Amino acid sequence: QVQLVETGGKSVQAGVSLRLSCAVSGGPLSNREFNWLRQGAGKLREFVASIDGYGRPSYADSVKGRFTISRDNAKNTVYLQMNFLRPEDTAVYYCNSLGYWGQGTQVTVSS
């Protein structure tokens, strides 16, 4: 069974960078598409970024140009590099693939 574990979330000041990791176990990354989503307090879960099996990324407009999704198949890990963080990026960030979800990692950005 595939398991996803997100790490890297923390409380930071606006403008700094963070990198989130999603470690995958129970199967190779191979051709899976992976997604990062987030959910702020009192908000619906929203799409942030995805990367397909060929490494092609797509992004929500709100993070385009600031966030970068990548994958390292050898390490079975998917990353989300987040630059120029804003208070509105505060949320629990989730990794998702083919119906599997991680437990989430909290990112808090203060102004």
PyMOL commands that set and color helices and strands:
alter all, ss='L'
color gray80, all
select helices_A, chain A and resi 73-75+87-89
alter helices_A, ss='H'
color red, helices_A
select strands_A, chain A and resi 3-7+11-13+18-25+34-39+46-51+57-59+67-72+77-82+91-97+100-101+105-110
alter strands_A, ss='S'
color yellow, strands_A
deselect
rebuild
show_as cartoon
